Every structure is written in C-alpha cells, then in structure tokens.
Amino acid sequence: MDRIYRVVVERCIACGKCELACAFAHGSEGRPSKTRINIFKRGPELGTPVVCFQCHDAACAAVCPTEALVRNARTGAIDMARDRCISCRMCVAACPFGNMLWDETYHCVQKCDLCGGDPKCVPFCPTHALEYVPADRAAEKPEPFAWTGALAP
C-alpha cells in the first residue's frame, strides 16, 4: 500500500459532490443514498466526510465466516468478494465506525473500495477535503485551504 486516503475535516463544506461522484462511480444511478461515503452535516457549510478507514486489523474481515472481505495487496483496501458473501451482515454489526452499509437493492454489503486505487470522490472535492496521498506523506499536517475560486482539477 503506497497511498493513503485522508480526510481533512476542517476543509469540508458539506457540498455532497463526493457522495454523487461515489454513487455514479459505483453504478447507483447517482443516488446519494447508495454512496459509500457520507457527509455528516454539522451546520451550514460544515461537514464531516465519513468513509471506511480500511483498518489494519479490520473487525469486519475478522468476523466474516466466508472470508468475503479481503485486503487488496495493491490498494490496501478491504475489498468485498461478492461471490463469497452470504448476506449474514456480521460485518455490518462488527464495524465499530458504522462504515459497512447494507444495500437493500442488491442484498449485499457495500463499503469503500478506494475505486481500485483511484478514488473517484477525490477530484470532485472543491476544497480538497479528500486526499489520496503517498503513504510517507500521510502523517504530515495538511496545508490550510486557500479558496482561489477555481474548481479542483
């Protein structure tokens, strides 16, 4: 794992663009209710993006009776092997952060998979609250955001 998904909470303005990008990237017809990242709104233009932490000792993977949740060696994400999932939802109950979500439409668990190493939400964040940085830079304090009026590249 050479990159880390990082959330800079102080930069989030709760615009919801990350939720829409995620929903479209995962074929959910752009419905934010089916997104793998959710914004917890803390007030006008204040939010906290909530997404899977890809835990080192992931409780969700440890309790899965069919080993349907496995670490992707390339991205470091905990990936879902849908062909192994028996829909028991033990992983949903085990996640201490509430980041394993049950999808009623497809009758399976969904979680952030880092889009295979290219998180689609990151480039859509206008304030750069979401970052996918080299692992050796993950502990560095992020620079404060200075609004230039231009959208993210």
C-alpha positions in Angstrom: 0.0 0.0 0.0 1.8 3.1 -1.2 -1.1 5.6 -0.9 -3.4 6.7 2.0 -6.9 8.1 1.7 -7.0 11.1 4.0 -9.9 13.3 5.1 -9.2 16.9 6.2 -12.3 17.6 8.2 -11.6 21.3 8.5 -11.9 21.8 4.8 -15.3 20.1 4.2 -18.2 22.4 3.3 -20.8 19.6 3.1 -21.4 20.2 -0.6 -22.1 16.5 -1.3 -20.1 16.3 -4.5 -18.1 13.4 -3.1 -21.3 11.5 -2.5 -22.5 12.0 -6.0 -19.2 11.0 -7.5 -19.1 7.8 -5.5 -22.7 7.0 -6.4 -22.1 7.4 -10.1 -18.7 5.5 -9.9 -20.5 2.5 -8.4 -23.4 2.4 -10.8 -26.0 3.6 -8.3 -27.7 5.9 -10.8 -26.3 8.8 -8.9 -28.4 8.3 -5.8 -26.6 9.6 -2.8 -28.4 7.0 -0.6 -26.3 4.4 -2.3 -23.0 6.1 -1.8 -20.0 4.6 0.1 -19.0 8.0 1.5 -21.5 10.0 3.6 -21.3 13.6 4.8 -22.4 14.1 8.4 -23.6 17.7 8.4 -22.5 19.8 11.4 -24.1 23.0 10.3 -24.3 25.3 7.3 -21.3 24.5 5.1 -19.7 22.3 7.7 -19.5 18.6 7.3 -17.5 15.5 8.2 -17.0 13.0 5.4 -17.4 9.5 6.8 -15.9 6.6 4.9 -14.3 3.2 5.6 -11.0 3.5 7.4 -9.6 0.4 5.8 -8.5 -0.7 9.3 -5.2 -2.6 9.7 -6.9 -5.2 11.9 -10.4 -4.9 10.3 -13.1 -6.2 12.6 -15.4 -6.6 9.6 -13.0 -9.0 7.8 -12.2 -10.9 11.1 -15.9 -11.9 11.7 -16.8 -12.8 8.1 -17.5 -16.5 8.1 -16.8 -16.9 4.4 -13.7 -14.6 4.1 -15.6 -12.4 1.7 -13.7 -9.4 2.9 -10.1 -9.5 1.9 -7.3 -6.9 1.9 -6.3 -5.8 -1.6 -2.5 -6.0 -1.7 -2.2 -3.3 -4.3 -4.5 -0.6 -2.9 -4.6 -1.6 0.8 -8.4 -1.5 0.7 -10.6 -4.2 2.3 -12.4 -5.5 -0.8 -15.7 -7.4 -0.9 -15.7 -10.7 -2.8 -19.5 -10.7 -3.7 -19.4 -14.3 -4.8 -18.4 -15.4 -1.3 -20.8 -13.1 0.7 -23.8 -15.0 2.2 -25.5 -11.7 3.3 -25.3 -12.5 7.1 -24.4 -8.9 7.9 -22.0 -9.8 10.6 -19.5 -7.3 9.2 -22.1 -4.6 9.4 -22.5 -5.3 13.1 -18.8 -5.6 13.7 -17.6 -2.3 12.2 -17.1 0.0 15.2 -17.4 3.0 13.0 -20.6 2.2 11.1 -18.9 2.2 7.7 -20.2 -1.1 6.4 -23.6 -0.5 4.7 -26.3 -2.9 3.8 -27.7 -2.4 0.3 -31.4 -3.4 0.2 -31.5 -3.2 -3.6 -28.6 -5.6 -4.3 -28.9 -7.6 -1.0 -25.2 -7.2 -0.2 -22.8 -5.2 1.9 -21.2 -2.2 0.3 -18.1 -0.3 1.5 -15.4 2.0 0.1 -13.0 0.0 -2.0 -10.9 3.1 -3.0 -12.2 2.6 -6.5 -9.4 0.1 -7.2 -6.7 2.7 -6.3 -8.3 5.7 -8.0 -10.9 7.1 -5.6 -13.4 8.9 -7.8 -14.6 11.2 -5.0 -11.2 12.9 -4.5 -11.0 15.0 -7.7 -14.6 16.2 -7.2 -14.0 17.8 -3.8 -13.7 21.6 -4.4 -11.9 22.3 -1.1 -9.6 19.3 -1.2 -11.0 17.9 2.0 -10.4 14.4 0.5 -6.9 13.4 -0.5 -5.2 10.3 -1.7 -1.6 10.9 -0.7 1.6 8.9 -0.7 1.9 6.9 2.5 5.1 8.6 3.5 3.2 11.9 3.5 0.1 10.8 5.3 1.3 11.9 8.7 2.2 15.4 7.5 -0.2 18.2 8.6 -2.2 19.3 5.5 -1.8 22.9 4.4 -4.8 25.2 5.1 -7.0 25.5 2.1 -7.0 28.9 0.3 -10.0 29.3 -2.0 -9.0 30.6 -5.4 -12.4 30.5 -7.0 -11.3 27.7 -9.4 -12.7 24.2 -9.1 -10.5 21.2 -8.3 -8.6 19.9 -11.4 
